[in-house]
Amino acid sequence: MEKDSKIFVAGHKGMVGGAIKRRLKAENFVNIVTREHSELDLTNQKAVDEFFADEKPEYVFLAAAKVGGIMANNVAKADFLYENAMISLNVTKAALKNGCKKLEFLGSSCIYPRLANQPITESELLTGSLEPTNEGYALAKILGLKYAEYIAREYKRPFISVMPTNLYGIGDNYDEERSHVLPALIRRFHEAKVAGKASVTCFGDGSPLREFLFVDDLAELCVFLMNNYEGYETVNAGVGKEISIKELAELIADIVGYKGEILWDIAKPNGMPRKLLDVSKAKNLGWTAKTKLRDGIKIAYDDFLKRLP
């Protein structure tokens, strides 16, 4: 990318798109195109086609998505499948038709089988059954990355995909019904501290192992790959280390300053038992995540406090 290349960041109001936009500005890219949902509904094929025909972006970061935590994904599989599939197909097809030089599709590590070999390499895709609680979202993301891959192979266009692990950081979603585990725990422990509650109850039994990547580290990788990678295979994005949900809860409680008891509701689902990405490909390309988990959670908590009414 040149510093004046026209770059479309789809989903710039979300956590990932916002971080990519920040990174581009930090690297002095000056021609960044964005649209809010009220201006451009990416599930509307006609609107997307008209936008691309008018704007002709040279590079596209496809970070737009309908996202949510384990409960939201589990009860609204149809909506998550439909909206994310439409966003992926509409934007990617319009980019192809309008001569986009390069597109980068942002997926999720939930695309991998529930019982994939650990750590999960990119080649584990489609080798087993998905985690049922987020199957709709995962299927849509698999569709998006495969469509980008097919275009790359058949049309010889550098449409690439990045699969990040669990993300957190500036601009995260703290909604009670739709947030992921880390921001949900930040909100829950903060509210319990303010209310003086003696205990906080968390979902599941605390045993699942997860890996967490600070979103600005992901954004650095996304810009790096846009400039340096044209392979067909997706690239995993993670830190290569995992932590149990129980340990995560204790860490967040400590950072937030909550001193009460942490309880576990085993009637609620755990999700995938383990999900650690093999990030050797990204490392071999020259990228490694920099932000330590405790440091990143402190930044996220400060951001949460700034956004309180």
MOJOZI-V195978 format. One record per residue. N is the residue number from 1. RES is the residue in one small letter. PHI is phi in whole degrees, 0 to 359 (NA if undefined). PSI is psi in radians with two decimals (none if undefined). Layout:
BEGIN
N/RES/PHI/PSI, N/RES/PHI/PSI
END
This chain:
BEGIN
1/m/NA/2.42, 2/e/272/2.78, 3/k/296/-0.41, 4/d/254/0.18, 5/s/299/2.52, 6/k/279/2.06, 7/i/238/2.14, 8/f/262/2.09, 9/v/258/1.78, 10/a/279/2.12, 11/g/93/0.56, 12/h/292/-0.29, 13/k/275/-0.21, 14/g/277/3.02, 15/m/298/-0.82, 16/v/289/-0.87, 17/g/300/-0.67, 18/g/297/-0.69, 19/a/292/-0.68, 20/i/296/-0.74, 21/k/299/-0.76, 22/r/300/-0.74, 23/r/294/-0.75, 24/l/300/-0.76, 25/k/295/-0.68, 26/a/296/-0.51, 27/e/266/0.23, 28/n/69/0.54, 29/f/280/2.30, 30/v/245/-0.04, 31/n/236/1.11, 32/i/264/2.17, 33/v/256/2.32, 34/t/222/2.78, 35/r/216/2.36, 36/e/280/2.84, 37/h/300/-0.60, 38/s/294/-0.39, 39/e/267/-0.54, 40/l/210/1.95, 41/d/271/1.90, 42/l/289/-0.18, 43/t/276/-0.11, 44/n/263/1.85, 45/q/300/-0.76, 46/k/298/-0.77, 47/a/296/-0.71, 48/v/294/-0.76, 49/d/300/-0.76, 50/e/294/-0.71, 51/f/300/-0.85, 52/f/293/-0.65, 53/a/295/-0.60, 54/d/280/-0.79, 55/e/271/-0.58, 56/k/50/0.98, 57/p/296/2.50, 58/e/275/-0.56, 59/y/226/2.49, 60/v/229/2.22, 61/f/257/1.92, 62/l/267/1.46, 63/a/254/-0.01, 64/a/288/2.43, 65/a/192/2.72, 66/k/270/2.06, 67/v/234/2.83, 68/g/185/2.98, 69/g/278/-2.95, 70/i/297/-0.68, 71/m/289/-0.77, 72/a/298/-0.77, 73/n/297/-0.66, 74/n/288/-0.57, 75/v/262/-0.13, 76/a/226/0.82, 77/k/301/-0.70, 78/a/298/-0.81, 79/d/295/-0.75, 80/f/295/-0.68, 81/l/294/-0.89, 82/y/296/-0.93, 83/e/296/-0.75, 84/n/289/-0.61, 85/a/295/-0.78, 86/m/296/-0.75, 87/i/301/-0.86, 88/s/298/-0.86, 89/l/291/-0.75, 90/n/298/-0.85, 91/v/292/-0.77, 92/t/294/-0.75, 93/k/296/-0.76, 94/a/295/-0.64, 95/a/297/-0.72, 96/l/296/-0.83, 97/k/295/-0.51, 98/n/254/0.38, 99/g/73/0.43, 100/c/301/2.31, 101/k/290/-0.62, 102/k/200/2.45, 103/l/233/2.46, 104/e/238/2.04, 105/f/266/2.26, 106/l/260/2.07, 107/g/253/-2.48, 108/s/201/2.60, 109/s/292/-0.16, 110/c/290/-0.10, 111/i/291/-0.32, 112/y/275/2.69, 113/p/304/2.60, 114/r/303/-0.68, 115/l/247/0.72, 116/a/296/2.66, 117/n/300/2.46, 118/q/247/2.49, 119/p/295/2.70, 120/i/276/2.06, 121/t/273/2.85, 122/e/299/-0.46, 123/s/284/-0.10, 124/e/286/-0.23, 125/l/305/2.31, 126/l/65/0.47, 127/t/258/0.02, 128/g/189/-3.12, 129/s/287/2.58, 130/l/278/2.87, 131/e/293/2.12, 132/p/301/-0.59, 133/t/293/-0.42, 134/n/231/0.53, 135/e/299/-0.70, 136/g/299/-0.82, 137/y/297/-0.78, 138/a/298/-0.75, 139/l/298/-0.70, 140/a/295/-0.69, 141/k/290/-0.64, 142/i/297/-0.75, 143/l/302/-0.79, 144/g/297/-0.78, 145/l/288/-0.61, 146/k/291/-0.65, 147/y/296/-0.76, 148/a/298/-0.72, 149/e/295/-0.76, 150/y/297/-0.70, 151/i/297/-0.75, 152/a/300/-0.75, 153/r/285/-0.74, 154/e/276/-0.59, 155/y/254/-0.02, 156/k/56/0.78, 157/r/246/2.39, 158/p/283/1.28, 159/f/261/1.97, 160/i/244/2.92, 161/s/225/2.53, 162/v/235/2.31, 163/m/245/1.69, 164/p/279/2.65, 165/t/284/-2.90, 166/n/300/2.27, 167/l/251/2.71, 168/y/203/2.89, 169/g/139/-2.70, 170/i/296/2.31, 171/g/84/0.26, 172/d/292/2.90, 173/n/261/2.12, 174/y/250/0.30, 175/d/299/2.41, 176/e/300/-0.62, 177/e/266/-0.38, 178/r/241/-0.03, 179/s/279/2.72, 180/h/279/3.09, 181/v/298/-0.80, 182/l/294/-0.90, 183/p/295/-0.56, 184/a/298/-0.72, 185/l/291/-0.66, 186/i/302/-0.86, 187/r/296/-0.78, 188/r/298/-0.77, 189/f/288/-0.63, 190/h/297/-0.84, 191/e/296/-0.63, 192/a/293/-0.67, 193/k/296/-0.82, 194/v/297/-0.69, 195/a/277/-0.16, 196/g/71/0.55, 197/k/289/2.50, 198/a/282/-0.39, 199/s/209/2.78, 200/v/231/2.31, 201/t/257/2.22, 202/c/250/2.76, 203/f/288/2.53, 204/g/77/-2.75, 205/d/249/0.02, 206/g/85/0.00, 207/s/277/-0.47, 208/p/303/2.53, 209/l/258/2.33, 210/r/223/2.76, 211/e/242/2.47, 212/f/231/2.26, 213/l/245/2.25, 214/f/293/2.29, 215/v/297/-0.53, 216/d/288/-0.45, 217/d/292/-0.73, 218/l/300/-0.77, 219/a/300/-0.68, 220/e/300/-0.77, 221/l/296/-0.72, 222/c/300/-0.79, 223/v/292/-0.69, 224/f/300/-0.81, 225/l/292/-0.63, 226/m/300/-0.57, 227/n/271/-0.35, 228/n/228/-0.01, 229/y/228/2.36, 230/e/223/0.35, 231/g/287/2.77, 232/y/286/-0.61, 233/e/281/2.54, 234/t/297/2.81, 235/v/240/2.13, 236/n/289/2.52, 237/a/233/2.01, 238/g/196/-2.94, 239/v/250/-0.23, 240/g/78/0.22, 241/k/226/2.61, 242/e/232/2.86, 243/i/214/2.53, 244/s/286/2.70, 245/i/298/-0.60, 246/k/298/-0.83, 247/e/295/-0.66, 248/l/298/-0.79, 249/a/300/-0.75, 250/e/295/-0.68, 251/l/295/-0.81, 252/i/294/-0.72, 253/a/302/-0.71, 254/d/294/-0.76, 255/i/294/-0.72, 256/v/288/-0.50, 257/g/94/0.41, 258/y/273/2.25, 259/k/252/0.00, 260/g/281/-3.00, 261/e/273/2.53, 262/i/254/2.08, 263/l/250/2.86, 264/w/231/2.32, 265/d/260/1.68, 266/i/286/-0.10, 267/a/284/-0.32, 268/k/273/2.65, 269/p/289/2.59, 270/n/274/-0.50, 271/g/82/-2.79, 272/m/300/2.40, 273/p/294/-0.55, 274/r/205/2.52, 275/k/206/1.53, 276/l/242/2.17, 277/l/273/2.50, 278/d/278/2.00, 279/v/251/0.40, 280/s/295/-0.57, 281/k/297/-0.83, 282/a/298/-0.71, 283/k/296/-0.72, 284/n/294/-0.47, 285/l/282/-0.29, 286/g/116/0.28, 287/w/236/2.42, 288/t/218/2.40, 289/a/297/2.50, 290/k/251/-0.48, 291/t/274/2.16, 292/k/289/2.60, 293/l/301/-0.83, 294/r/300/-0.76, 295/d/297/-0.74, 296/g/294/-0.70, 297/i/294/-0.64, 298/k/299/-0.74, 299/i/296/-0.77, 300/a/298/-0.73, 301/y/294/-0.70, 302/d/299/-0.71, 303/d/295/-0.72, 304/f/300/-0.78, 305/l/296/-0.66, 306/k/294/-0.47, 307/r/267/-0.01, 308/l/292/2.50, 309/p/293/none
END
